[in-house]
Amino acid sequence: MWEGWFNLVKLDSELAKKIYDDVFSPALKKAWKALWDIIWLVTNITIPIAMMNNYSNFILQKNIEKYEKKLEEIKEEDRINVLPEIWVPILDKLTYYNNEKLSDLFLELLKKASNKNEVSQVHPKFIKIIENLSEDEAIILEYFYKNNLYRIPYIDIQLQKPWSTLYLTPISYYSELNNLWDIKIKENINNYVENLISLWIFQNPDGTYIWWDETIYTNLEQSERIVLLKNNAKETYKNTEYLNEHFKRWQFRMTSFWMDFLRAIFTKST
């Protein structure tokens, strides 16, 4: 079977044997088998080339080892071959994704695609979405998933000119996400939110807020951090006419499609 694959990509026989010996180790045969049984598809030489690079080889080996452990969590009778439109692009990513948080998202997607009881949760579009996430954004989405959230309140603080409709928004998108300890670069939280909005994962429709529980907004408005940010903003604009302070209450929310996405890329802690 393996010889047939190497013929498809037209590799030199000695080189093919070296890649087979280096990458397809006996310990990983089970994991590889879930992918490579559909051997006729593999006509793209970019994957074998990536394997010839020692660094890519190391990353791929590490990720495949993790995939094998995930396969062991699936009953033998429930395992299925992964569809090519899922495993081919994921395998390509796993040759160079060395970030644990992001590679784990691809691997979880691959695991669910290997299980006949969970394969319906997987959509090829999810692969492209993961590509556009940063590690911190993955942490934010995991927070949503593990806390069963589909909406989060946030506030903007506006400084307005007296007797005018002109205003500045020195503080925007302030929510409980700003206080997540796991976020690596907290200064980028607004950029993360903007990216999640651009991907349509977060929606923030104008004029909507959680009207049935105003205390959640009051807690945000009175938090120590928002008081500090607000005072810094007032100091910055003290020589301008932008003095009147207004809190604007909004919410981020997710559609059922995006909740399905989270279920596909994360697993509940046991």
C-alpha positions as CSV (number, residue, x, y, z in Angstrom):
1,M,0.0,0.0,0.0
2,W,2.8,2.4,1.0
3,E,4.7,1.7,-2.3
4,G,1.6,2.8,-4.2
5,W,1.5,6.1,-2.5
6,F,5.2,6.8,-3.1
7,N,4.7,6.0,-6.8
8,L,1.8,8.5,-7.0
9,V,4.1,11.3,-5.8
10,K,7.0,10.1,-8.0
11,L,9.6,10.2,-5.3
12,D,13.0,8.4,-5.8
13,S,12.7,4.9,-4.3
14,E,15.6,5.4,-1.9
15,L,14.1,8.8,-0.7
16,A,10.7,7.2,-0.4
17,K,12.2,4.4,1.8
18,K,13.9,7.0,4.0
19,I,10.7,9.0,4.5
20,Y,8.9,5.8,5.3
21,D,11.5,4.7,7.9
22,D,11.7,8.2,9.5
23,V,8.0,9.2,9.6
24,F,5.9,6.0,9.4
25,S,7.3,4.4,12.6
26,P,5.6,1.2,13.8
27,A,4.3,3.0,16.9
28,L,2.3,5.4,14.8
29,K,0.8,3.0,12.3
30,K,-2.6,3.0,13.9
31,A,-2.8,6.8,13.7
32,W,-1.5,6.9,10.1
33,K,-3.9,4.1,9.0
34,A,-6.9,6.3,9.9
35,L,-5.7,8.8,7.3
36,W,-3.7,6.9,4.7
37,D,-6.2,4.1,3.8
38,I,-7.6,6.5,1.1
39,I,-4.2,6.5,-0.6
40,W,-5.4,7.4,-4.1
41,L,-6.0,11.0,-3.0
42,V,-2.4,11.8,-2.1
43,T,-1.1,13.3,-5.3
44,N,0.3,16.5,-3.7
45,I,4.1,16.4,-3.2
46,T,4.2,19.2,-0.7
47,I,3.5,16.9,2.3
48,P,6.5,14.6,1.6
49,I,8.7,17.6,1.0
50,A,7.7,18.9,4.4
51,M,8.7,15.6,5.9
52,M,12.2,15.9,4.5
53,N,12.8,19.0,6.7
54,N,14.0,17.9,10.1
55,Y,12.1,20.6,12.0
56,S,8.8,19.9,10.1
57,N,9.4,16.2,10.6
58,F,9.7,16.7,14.4
59,I,6.6,18.8,14.6
60,L,4.6,16.4,12.5
61,Q,5.8,13.4,14.5
62,K,4.8,15.1,17.7
63,N,1.3,16.0,16.4
64,I,0.7,12.5,15.0
65,E,1.7,11.0,18.4
66,K,-1.0,13.2,20.0
67,Y,-3.5,12.2,17.4
68,E,-2.8,8.5,18.1
69,K,-3.6,9.1,21.8
70,K,-6.8,10.8,20.8
71,L,-7.7,7.7,18.6
72,E,-7.2,5.5,21.6
73,E,-10.1,7.3,23.3
74,I,-12.4,6.1,20.5
75,K,-13.8,2.5,20.6
76,E,-12.4,0.4,17.8
77,E,-15.8,-0.3,16.3
78,D,-16.5,3.5,16.1
79,R,-13.4,4.5,14.2
80,I,-13.8,5.5,10.6
81,N,-11.4,6.8,7.9
82,V,-11.3,10.6,7.8
83,L,-12.7,12.3,4.7
84,P,-10.0,13.7,2.5
85,E,-11.4,17.2,2.5
86,I,-10.8,17.2,6.3
87,W,-7.5,15.3,6.8
88,V,-5.5,16.6,3.8
89,P,-5.5,20.3,4.8
90,I,-5.2,19.4,8.5
91,L,-2.2,17.2,7.9
92,D,-0.6,20.1,6.0
93,K,-1.1,22.4,9.0
94,L,0.3,19.8,11.4
95,T,3.7,19.9,9.6
96,Y,4.4,23.4,10.9
97,Y,1.9,24.3,13.7
98,N,4.1,24.0,16.8
99,N,1.8,26.1,19.0
100,E,0.1,23.6,21.4
101,K,-3.1,25.5,21.8
102,L,-3.8,25.9,18.0
103,S,-2.5,22.4,16.9
104,D,-4.8,20.9,19.5
105,L,-7.8,22.5,17.8
106,F,-6.8,20.8,14.5
107,L,-6.2,17.5,16.3
108,E,-9.6,17.6,18.1
109,L,-11.2,18.2,14.8
110,L,-9.4,15.3,13.3
111,K,-10.4,13.1,16.3
112,K,-14.1,13.9,15.8
113,A,-13.8,13.2,12.1
114,S,-12.4,9.8,13.0
115,N,-15.4,8.9,15.1
116,K,-18.6,7.8,13.4
117,N,-20.6,9.2,16.3
118,E,-19.1,12.6,16.1
119,V,-18.2,13.1,12.4
120,S,-21.4,15.1,11.8
121,Q,-20.0,17.8,14.0
122,V,-17.1,18.5,11.6
123,H,-17.3,20.9,8.7
124,P,-14.4,21.7,6.3
125,K,-14.9,25.4,6.9
126,F,-13.8,25.0,10.5
127,I,-10.2,24.4,9.3
128,K,-10.0,27.8,7.7
129,I,-11.4,29.4,10.7
130,I,-8.7,27.9,13.0
131,E,-6.1,29.2,10.6
132,N,-7.3,32.7,11.3
133,L,-7.1,32.4,15.1
134,S,-4.4,33.5,17.5
135,E,-3.5,31.5,20.6
136,D,-5.2,34.1,22.8
137,E,-8.4,34.0,20.6
138,A,-8.5,30.2,21.1
139,I,-8.3,30.8,24.8
140,I,-11.2,33.2,24.6
141,L,-13.3,30.7,22.6
142,E,-12.4,27.9,25.0
143,Y,-13.7,30.1,27.9
144,F,-17.0,30.5,26.1
145,Y,-17.2,26.7,25.5
146,K,-16.2,25.5,29.0
147,N,-18.6,28.0,30.7
148,N,-21.5,27.3,28.4
149,L,-21.7,30.9,27.3
150,Y,-23.4,32.2,24.1
151,R,-23.4,35.8,25.1
152,I,-21.2,38.2,27.1
153,P,-22.1,41.7,28.2
154,Y,-19.6,44.5,27.5
155,I,-19.5,48.3,27.9
156,D,-18.1,51.2,25.9
157,I,-17.2,54.5,27.7
158,Q,-17.8,57.6,25.7
159,L,-16.7,61.2,26.4
160,Q,-19.0,63.7,24.8
161,K,-18.8,67.4,24.1
162,P,-21.4,69.4,26.1
163,W,-24.5,70.3,24.0
164,S,-23.1,68.2,21.1
165,T,-23.5,64.9,19.5
166,L,-19.7,64.6,19.0
167,Y,-18.0,62.0,21.2
168,L,-14.9,59.9,21.6
169,T,-14.8,56.3,22.7
170,P,-11.5,55.9,24.7
171,I,-12.6,52.5,26.2
172,S,-14.5,49.9,24.1
173,Y,-15.4,46.2,24.3
174,Y,-14.7,46.1,28.1
175,S,-16.0,42.8,29.4
176,E,-15.1,39.9,31.7
177,L,-12.8,38.8,28.9
178,N,-10.4,41.6,29.8
179,N,-9.7,39.8,33.1
180,L,-8.9,36.3,31.8
181,W,-5.7,35.2,33.4
182,D,-4.7,32.9,30.6
183,I,-4.6,35.7,28.0
184,K,-0.9,36.2,27.0
185,I,-1.1,39.7,25.6
186,K,-3.9,41.5,27.4
187,E,-3.2,44.8,25.6
188,N,-4.5,43.1,22.4
189,I,-7.9,42.2,23.7
190,N,-9.7,44.7,21.5
191,N,-7.8,43.3,18.4
192,Y,-8.9,39.8,19.3
193,V,-12.5,40.8,19.7
194,E,-12.4,42.7,16.3
195,N,-11.0,39.6,14.6
196,L,-13.6,37.3,16.1
197,I,-16.2,39.8,14.9
198,S,-14.7,39.8,11.4
199,L,-14.9,36.0,11.3
200,W,-18.6,36.3,12.3
201,I,-17.9,34.2,15.4
202,F,-18.9,37.1,17.6
203,Q,-21.8,39.3,16.7
204,N,-22.5,42.6,18.3
205,P,-25.7,44.0,16.9
206,D,-26.4,47.7,17.7
207,G,-28.9,48.5,20.3
208,T,-29.0,45.0,22.0
209,Y,-28.0,44.4,25.5
210,I,-28.9,42.1,28.4
211,W,-31.8,44.2,29.7
212,W,-33.2,41.7,32.2
213,D,-30.1,41.9,34.4
214,E,-28.6,45.3,34.7
215,T,-26.4,44.3,37.7
216,I,-24.0,42.6,35.3
217,Y,-23.3,46.0,33.7
218,T,-23.2,47.8,37.0
219,N,-20.5,45.4,38.2
220,L,-18.4,46.1,35.0
221,E,-18.9,49.9,35.4
222,Q,-17.8,49.8,39.0
223,S,-14.8,47.4,38.7
224,E,-11.4,48.7,39.8
225,R,-9.9,48.3,36.4
226,I,-12.6,50.3,34.6
227,V,-12.4,53.1,37.1
228,L,-8.6,53.3,36.5
229,L,-9.1,53.2,32.7
230,K,-11.8,55.8,32.9
231,N,-9.6,58.2,35.0
232,N,-6.7,57.7,32.6
233,A,-9.0,58.6,29.7
234,K,-10.3,61.8,31.5
235,E,-6.7,62.8,32.2
236,T,-5.7,62.3,28.5
237,Y,-8.6,64.5,27.3
238,K,-8.7,67.0,30.2
239,N,-7.7,69.9,27.9
240,T,-10.5,69.2,25.5
241,E,-14.2,69.8,25.5
242,Y,-14.9,66.0,25.7
243,L,-15.9,65.8,29.3
244,N,-19.4,64.3,29.7
245,E,-19.1,60.6,30.5
246,H,-21.5,58.0,29.2
247,F,-21.6,54.2,29.6
248,K,-23.0,52.3,26.6
249,R,-24.2,48.8,27.3
250,W,-24.0,46.1,24.7
251,Q,-23.4,42.4,24.3
252,F,-21.4,39.9,22.2
253,R,-23.4,36.8,21.2
254,M,-22.9,33.7,19.2
255,T,-25.2,31.8,16.8
256,S,-25.9,28.1,17.1
257,F,-23.5,27.5,14.1
258,W,-20.6,28.9,16.1
259,M,-21.5,26.9,19.2
260,D,-21.3,23.9,16.9
261,F,-17.8,25.1,15.9
262,L,-16.8,25.2,19.5
263,R,-18.1,21.7,20.2
264,A,-16.0,20.5,17.2
265,I,-12.7,22.0,18.3
266,F,-12.9,21.5,22.1
267,T,-13.6,18.7,24.4
268,K,-15.2,18.9,27.8
269,S,-12.9,18.3,30.8
270,T,-13.8,15.2,32.7
